[in-house]
Structures are given as structure tokens and as C-alpha cells.
Amino acid sequence: MALDRIPADPPRGNKLQEYQQKYLPKSLTDGPVSVTISAVGENGSMNQDLTALYAVQEVDTALMQCARQLRSLDNGAAEKEAFQQAEMAHRAAAHELKEAEATLLDAELELEAVEAKRKDHTSRLYSGRIANPKELDALQHEVEALGRRRSTLDERILLLMENVEELKQREAQLRQASEAARQAYVAKAQAYVRSARTLKDEIERLQADRANRAKSVPTALLRRYETVRATKGGVGIARIEAGHCGACKTVLPKNTVLAARESGSIVTCESCGRLLCP
């Protein structure tokens, strides 16, 4: 339809229906369309505005993807927990080993003292310097008691030494496990920091890009877009793709598609309510 045949100032009021039947394509008057008729001659300008708005949507979509990726990053919480548990187990084993070694040392020191005392009493017993029978008899009993104590300590020390060796092996194993867990946590944490930094840098870049693109969109249109996208999962405008809404994939009525492409008006998808970009 030639645009030079259409009056520059469309009629208002009761003559609007006559105007539509005479000058608009029949497909635009066949049924209800979510369209606001603008003054003729704004077609190209509106399409440019919608195209500029869709460019903003593309950046907003990229920003949402970056935000989702940032939230889904593995910050190494599981590895941190595993490391903390391994470290606690190692500390407990190390403490147990330290106590066992202290107990062994006490037993060894006591054995040295008992042995030194037994040798001293034995030397006195056979030195010939003691003539009193009762004193000799008491000293003999003391030497025998010290001998029995020595035997008891010998057996105890052997058990303690075996226990210490077992605890040393266990402590070494847990120390290695703790170190391995620490390295795994550090590696995961460092990877998280690198990935998070990359995503945050990309988000910062995209935000600057969005601000520049938004400058090309009329304020009222941008405000309407923000209102729609706030209730539509962050998507406020969709391309018309092969007669379908690019967002909800619903087949669009032909008059809706034609209105979006030819009327220079803001058209919304009757199914999802998003703005449509021709």
C-alpha cells in the first residue's frame, strides 16, 4: 500500500473505523491485536527503537547468564569441609602420639631410677660393710622388690613402645591425608577465585555496554521494557522468529506479525505479554 495515499493526520473519534477500513491492510482489521496505533510515518523510527531495545535485552540476557554462572561456581565448600575434618583427625592423632611418647618417657625414666637404685642396693648388699643381719635382710628384700619393679617396667615399656610405633604410623597417614585435602581445597578455592574474577570482569564490561545501548532507547519504552522483564524472568522483549514469539515460542496471529512490522506500533505477544521486535 503506498504511503502517499494515507493522510498524515489520521481521523479521531467516530471516523476511526472508516479510516482503518480504507487505509489499513485488511489483515489488521480482522481481529483483536494488542497494538497502539501511532501516527503514520513513525514506522521506521519505532522499529529502530525496538531493535535498539532488543540489543539491550541481548546484554541483559548475557548478564543473567553470567550471574547464574557466578552463583553456580563451586567455591570449594565440600573440599574445605573435608580438609577441616582431615586436619582435626590429624591433630587428634598427633596429640595422642605426644601423650603416648610422654608416658613412654616417664616409664623409661622410672626404669632408669629403679635400675640405678637396685644396683646401688646390690653393691651395698655385697660390699661387706653391713654387718647387721636385719639390715642385710631388709636390703635383700629391697633389691628383690626393685628387681620385680624392673621386670614390670620392662614389660610396660615394650607395650608402650609398640603403641607409640602404631600411633606414629597413624599420625603419618593422617598427616598425609590432611595435606592432600588441604591441597585439594586450595586448588578448588584458587580455581573459584579465578573464575569468579573472570565473570565479574565480564559483568562489569556488560554493564557498561548496557548503559551505552540503553541511551539509544526512548525513556518511556525502556521503562515499559523494565516493567515487563521484571515479571517475565528477565526477558521483556522477544524477536519474531518465523511467525513465532522468540521467548515463549507461541505461534503469533498473522495480524500481530503484520502490525509489528508495518504499523510502527508497540506490539506484545498475546500469550506471554512480552514486547515483540520485528
Buried (B, 14 or more C-beta within 10 A) or exposed (E): EEEEEBEEEBBEEEEEEEBBEEBBBEBBEEEEBBBEBBEBEEBEEBBEBBBBBBBBBBBBBBBBBBEEBBEEBEBBEEBBEBBBEBBEBBBEBBEBBEEBBEBBEEBBEBBEEBBEBBEEBBEBBEEEEEEEEEEBEEBEEBBEEBBEBBEEBEEBBEEBBEBBEEBBEBBBEBBEBBBEBBEBBBEBBEBBEEBBEEBEEBBEEBEEBBEEBBEBBEEEBBEBBEEBBEEBEBBBBBBBEEEBBBBBEBEBBBBBBBBBBBBBBBBBBBEBBBBBBB
